[in-house]
Amino acid sequence: MKVLVRESIAPAGVDLLRERFDVDEDAETALEEIIGRYDAIVVRSATKLTAELIERATNLKVIGRAGVGVDNVDVEAATRRGIVVANAPESTVVSAAEHTIGLLVALARNIPQAHAALKQGRWERKAYGGIELAGKTLGVLGFGRIGQQVARRAAGLGMRVVAYDPFVSNERFRELGVERVQTQEEVYDTAEFLTLHLPLTPETRGSVNAEAFARMHDNVRLINAARGELIDEDALVAALESGKVAGAALDVYSREPYDGPLLQFDNVVATPHLAASTGEAQDRAGLIVAEQVAAALEGGLVSNAVNIPVLGAEDLEVLGPYVPLAAKLGRLAMELAEGLADEIVLTAYGGLAEYDTRLLTVAALNGAFQGRADRPVNYVNAPSIARERGIEVREERSRSSRDYTNLVRVEVRRGGEKLRVAGTLIGKDNRQWLVNALGFEVDFELAQLLVLLRYDDVPGVIGRVGTFFGDAGVNIAHMTVSRNNRGGKALMVLSVDSPPPAELVERLKSGGFDTARVLELGPVA
């Protein structure tokens, strides 16, 4: 097989590929003329792999991006063609964490300002004395891979570290000796230094705003080497001008290259998006992506695929139809757990128990983490996301499945609580059927929009629910009701044709139900 290395990567990466494949290093020839010859291509950020180019890549099986992002690759077009897209997301974790610590120290000790003054012939010891980090509180917003590494290093400097991330387990916080808080506002209340490591989402964009600054400690110091768009830069300018924020250290900006007003402040340390720019990170990216390309071409595990990977075919004939069911059940269970988990257990019952069910477990994790990670989730990287969050993952099997030939159950455990859902497939077209939820036996076809209501089993509830949805103009497509004991608790499951408006959701939550959840399962990647 032939591999094209379009942009320079670490020599070790090229050597690894040459040991296995016919490798060309060509950065000059027009790509549209040659891409059809290759089974794999390795790029960095300069090469743009558009849908048009990918259409010409008739033999291409894998695209390797030597770096973190894949913005220069049309992933959707590649997926349509069955091309694996793999990158090297772990390659910059250490560099980004170290740069964050560098900004932290520079901010505390005014190192850039003192350096510039001395270079200009000014000896200004009193002006740039700074403060110690030992004993100070560092607040970490976002406790993923980079946030955890920053916390480790800050603890080594003698800092007290508090962090907020609702999707990381308590055990992971304990392992790192970091205090967990329950809200972003608690970090603002506590932190003397604040570092941002949040993913950029509609909810986090601009979330560090005027209201957030007002909540923070007086003389707080802010570090951002994550995403510039997390901060309302106008609000930061105002906070610096008022003295609320004693200083900021920034590596990223809302627009880059940046030449805005933040550069005019003497108490702002600024670098031009350098967090990942180390020789080691770049070399690591080249070697990692070479390993990913080799795995994809040789049918191995592609641990950093960002789209749907090529799945092994050994048990696919039997397990394949249950993969999307497991993903839906994982998503449903995690939604019921509100995204918090200490442990996820997949149990395969009946004939499925005779097979290697790891594929089903990965599918359940893939569903569970959809929309809950700082990067695209797929069937290969979902287990690593669970490990990062300290979530224990287990598989169980039982040949006994009561009334079903095959059954899949996903259980999410958080604290002492267990949230279980189970399903099976029905008919030749493998319709996905929910048969158990929250301890109730049900008989319901899974749909993209579900509503689960748990309540006291008394007369009039069904009619009241119908009125609620009718008043809101939302059509109920299907409904089932289950109870364990007469006069005890009951569970109602609905599928609806359109998303319930916020007013209806609030009406349900305040309508006397123990549980009132609207679940948008949607398609699972």
N, C-alpha and C positions, 0 to 999 in steps of 0.2 A: 504494500500500500504506500501511497505517496503523501507526504506532508509538506505543506508550504509554510515556512517561517517568514511571515511578511514583515515583521518588525523585530528588532534586536531583543533577545532574551538572554538569560544567564547561559554561559557556555555549558554548564552542567546539564541544563535542560535540553540544549541542542544535542549534546552527547547521548543523553538518555534516548532521545528520539532516533538518532542515527543507529543506535544498537539494534533497533527493531524495524525501522522503516526506511524508505527511500526519501531523503530530506533535501529540499531545495531552500536556500536562503535567497530570496529575491524581493527587494523593495522597490525595484525600478519598473519592471514590465507592467503595462496596463493590466489591472487585475481582471477586468472583464474578458480579456483575451486568454487568460491562463487558468482561471479558477475552476473551470470544468474538468481539469486534469487531476485534481487532488481529492483525496479522501478526508483530509483534515487541513485546517488552516489555523495558525497561531498569530494573534495580533495583540497590539497594545491598544492605545486610545486613538491613535491617528487614523487608522484604517476604518473606513465606514462601510460596514457590510449591510447594504440596503436590500430591500426585498427584490429589487431588480437583479442585483448581483447574486443573491441566493438562488434565484430562479435559474441562473446560468450554471450554478454549481451542481451539476447533474450527478456527480459521484460523491459529493460531500456528506460525511457522516458525523463530523464533530467540528465545532468552532471553539477554540481555546482562547480565552481573553486573559492575558497575563496582567491581572490587576483585579480590582474589586468590582467596579461597575461594569455594566454591559450596555451603556447608553449608545454606544456606537454600533450595536448589532440589532438588527430587526429580529427580536426573539420570536415574535409571533409568526413571522414568515419562516423562520428556521423550524419552529415547532410543526407548522403545517407540512413541511417537507420531511419531518422525522429526523431532523438534525439536532443532536445534543449540543447545547451551549453550556460550556463550563468556564468558570473563572477561578480566582484564587482569593476568596474573601478573608482567609486567615492571614494572608501575607503581610498585611499592614497593621495588624492589631498591636504588636509591640511598638512599632514606630509611632503610631498614633497616640498610644498611652504615654510613651516617653516624651513626645512633643508636648502633650498636655501638662506633664509634670514640669517640663522646661518652662512653659508659659507661666505655670503656677509660681515657680521660684523667681522667675524674672519679674513677675508682677509684685511679689512680696518684697523683693530687694531692689527694685528699680534699676535692674542691671542694664537694660538697653539705654535708659536715659543717662545714667552715670557714664556709660561707655561713650555715648555721643558727646557729652559735655567735655570729657577728658580729651577726646580726639580734637575738640575745638579749642583746647588749651585752657579749659576751666576746671579747677580743682574744687569740687563742690560737695564735700563730705556731708555737711549738715543737710543739704537739700535732698539727698538721696539715701538716707540712712535705712529706711524700710522697716519691716517688722518680721519677727520670727514666725515660722510655721508650726513648730512644736507646740502642742497644747491647743492649737486652733481647731475649729470644726470645719471640715470640708463636706459640703452637701453635694451628692452625686445624683443628678436626674437622669435616669436611664442606666440600668445595672446589667447591661449585656456584656459582650466579650470585652470591649474596650473599657467600659465603666468599671468592670471588675479588676482589670489590670491596673487602672489608675488607682483604685482603692487600695490594692496591695502596696503600691509604691508610696502612696500618701501615708499609709500606716507605718511604713518604714521611716518616714520623716517625723514620726511622733504625733501625727495628727489624729484627732477623733474623726471618724468617717460615719456619716449617716447617708442613707440612700433611699430612693423611691423607685420601685418598679413593680407593678402589680402582677407581672407575669413570671417572676423569678421566685423560686421556693424559699421558704424560711430556712431550710437546711443550707442552701447556698450562702445566704447571708451569714449564718453561724460559722460556716467553714472559713469565711474570710474575715471574721471578727468585725463585721459591719453592722451598725444599728439600722434596723428597718423601720421606716415610718410609713404610715398608711395613705398619706396624701402628698401631693406636690406642695401644698401650702405649708405642711409641717417642715418640709425642707427649707422653705423660705424663712420660716420662723426661727430656724436653728442655725443655719449656715453663716459662717463668717466669710468663707470662700465658697463659691458655687461653680461647679463644672457641669457642662451639658453633654450628654451622650444619648439623647433621645433620637429615635427614628423620625424622619420627616413625614408627617401624615397631615390630613386636613385638621385634626384636632391639635397637633403640636405646632403647626405653622403659626408663627407670631405669638405663641403662647406666653413667652417671656415679655410681657407688655407692661404698660403703665400700672395696671392693677397689681401685677406680680412684683414690680419694683417697690410699690408702696407697702407691700406685705413684708419685704425683706428687712433684715437688720440694717440699721444705719451703718454706713461705711463698709458695706459688703463689697467684695471683690469678685468679679465674674470672669470665667474662662470658657471659651467656646472654640473647640476644634472639631465639632461635629458637622452641623449644617447651619449656614448663615441665616437661613429663613426661619429658624427657631426664634430669633429675637426680633422684636419690633425696634428697629434701629433708631427711629425718631424718639421712641420712649427712652432708649438707652442714652441718647444724646441729652435729653432733658434730665435724666437721673444723674448723669455726670455733671451737668451744669449746676444742679441744685446741691451736689455733694452727697446725695443719698447713696450713690455708688462711688466708692473711693477709687476705683480703678477697674480696668477691663483688659483682658488679654485675648486677642482674637486672631484666629487663623482662617476663618471662613466668613463670608459676607453674603448678603442677599443678592448682590450682583457682583460678578467678578470679570475682569480686574476691578478692584474697588478704589475709588478716589474721593470718597465722601467725607462728611464732616468729622467722623470719628478719628480720622488721622490728624486732626488739629489739636487733639487733647494730649498734653504731656503725660497724663496718667493712663494712657492707653498704649499697651504693647501690641504691635501688629506685625503679623507675618503673612506672606502671600500664599496661603494654602499649601503649607509644607509638611503637614502631619505625616503623610505617607512617603515623603520624598527622601528616603535613605537608600543607600546602595544595597544594604541587606534586604530591605523590603522588596526592592525591584528584583534582586537575584532570587529571593524566595518565591516571588510571584512566577518567575520564569520556570523554576524547577517544579513548582506545584502544578502549573498548567500543563507542563509536559507530561507529568504523571497522569493527569486527568485525560489528556488526549490519548495516551497509550492505553489506559483502561477502557476508554470508549471504543477504540478500534479493536481491542482484543476481547471485548465482551466482559470486562471486569466491572467492578463497582465504581461508578462515577460519583464521588462523594460531594462534588461541588457543582453539580448540574443545576442550572437555574430554570430549566424548563422540564417538560416531562421526559424522564430518562428512558433508556431502553431497558425493559424488564426481562429477567431471566425466564425462559420458557419451560423449565422442567416441570413445574406444577401449575403452569398458567392455564392449562385446559380446564382443570377443576377449580382452582382458586380464582382465576381471572374474573368471573362474573361477580364474585363476592368482594373484590377490591373496591369498587365504587360504593358498595353498601357499607363496608368497614369505614371508609372515609366519611360518609354521611353520619354514621353513628358516632364517630370520633368528634365530628363537628357539633353534633347535637349534644353529646355529653359535656363537652367543654363549654358550650353556650349555657347549659343549665348550671354549670359550676362557675359561671361568670368569669371564665378565663383563668381561674386559680386552681392549681393542682400540685399535690405533693407526689402523687403516684397515678399512673394510668395502666390499667390492666385490661388486656384483650383475652377473652376466652372463646375458643372454638369448640363447638359441640357437634356430636354426630360424626358423619363421614369426614368432615373437615379436619377432625382431630388426628387423622391418620397422615396428614400431610405437614410439610414444613410451613408453618403459619406466620413466619416472620414477615412475609409480604403483606399479610393482612394487618399486622401490627404497625408496620410502616405506613400503610394506607390510613389507619386510624389516627396516627400521629399527624400525618399530612392534613387530614381534615381538621384535627383539633387546633392546629396552629395557623390555619388560614386567616390572614388579616391580623395576626397577633405576633408578628416577628418583624425585625428590622431589615428583612430581605425576603425575596421571593421564596416560598416554601414549596418543596416538591417531595416525591416519594423517597428521595435519597438523603436530602439534608435534614428532614424532619427529626430523625433520631439524634443528630448532633445538637439541634435546637433544644430538645428535651434534656440532653446532658448539660448544656450550658445553663439551663434554668434549674438544675438540680432535681429534675423530676425523674423518679424511678419508673422504669418501664418494665412490665412483666407480661409474659404469655402463659396462659393456662389452657389445658385441653381436657375434654371429657367426651368419652364415646357415647354417653347417655345424653339425649337431647329432648326427652319427654315426647312432646307431640310433633316434633319437627325432625326431618331427615338431617338438616344442617341448620345451625344457629350460630350467630355471632353476637357476643355481648361485649360492650365497652363500659368499663367502670372507671370513674374519676374519683380519687380520694383526696380530700383536703381536710387536714386536721382529723377529727374523728368521724367526719361525714363521708358517706359513700353515695355517689350518684350513678345509677346504672341505667343503661338503655340496651335493648336487644332487638335484633331483626333477622329476617330471613328473606329468601327469594321465592317468588311464587310465579308459576306459569312458564311457558316456553320462552317468553320474552323477558324473564328474570326481573319482574317488578319488585321493587324494594319495599319490604313490608316491616313496619314497626310492630313488635309483639309485646314489648315490655318497656315501661318508662316509670321512673320514680316509685317502683314497687307495685305498679298496677299492670295487670294483664290487659293488653289492648289488641286491636285488630285494625290496622290503619296503614294505608299506603303513604310512604314518605313523599313530601312535596317540598317545593322551594320555600313556601311561606307557611309556617305552622304556628299555632297558638296553643299553649298548654295552660290549663286552669285546674288548680287543685282547691277543693272547697269542701264544706260540710254537706253531706248527702241529705238535702232537704228539698221539699217541693218548690218549684218555681224558678230554679236556677237556669235551666235550659232556656226557658222563655225569656228570662231577663237578658241572657247573653245574646239571644237572637235579636232582641230589641236594640241592644247596644250597637251591634254590627249593622243592623238595618238603618238606625238613625245616622250612622256614619257613612252610609252608602257603600259598605264593604260586603261583597258577596261571599257567603260561606259555601265552599265547594263540597266539603265532606265534614262529617262530625262523628265522633265515637265517644261513648261515656263508659267508664269502668269504675267499679267499686269493689273493695275487699270485704266489707261487712255492711249490712243494711243499717242505715242511720249513722255510719261512720264517716270516713273520708271518701271522696270520689275524685276521679281525674277525667277531664274533658279534653279531647284533642281535636283541633279544627285545622283544616287547610282552607286558605282564603285566596281569592283571585287577585288581590291588590294589597300593597302594604297598608296596614292600619295607620291612620293619622295619629299624631301625637296626642290629640284630645281623647281618642278612643283608648289608647294605651293607658293614659292616666286614669280614665274612667274605670278600666278593668282593674288597675292596681289599687284603686280606692274602693272597689266594689265588694269588699268582704271576702276576697279569695286569699287562701294561704299562699298560693303561688299563682302568678299571672305573668307569663312569659311569651313574648312575641319573638319567634326564632326565624331569622332569614338564613336558611341553610344555603340556598343558591347552589350553583355548580361548584364542585371541588376540583381544583387544578390537577 
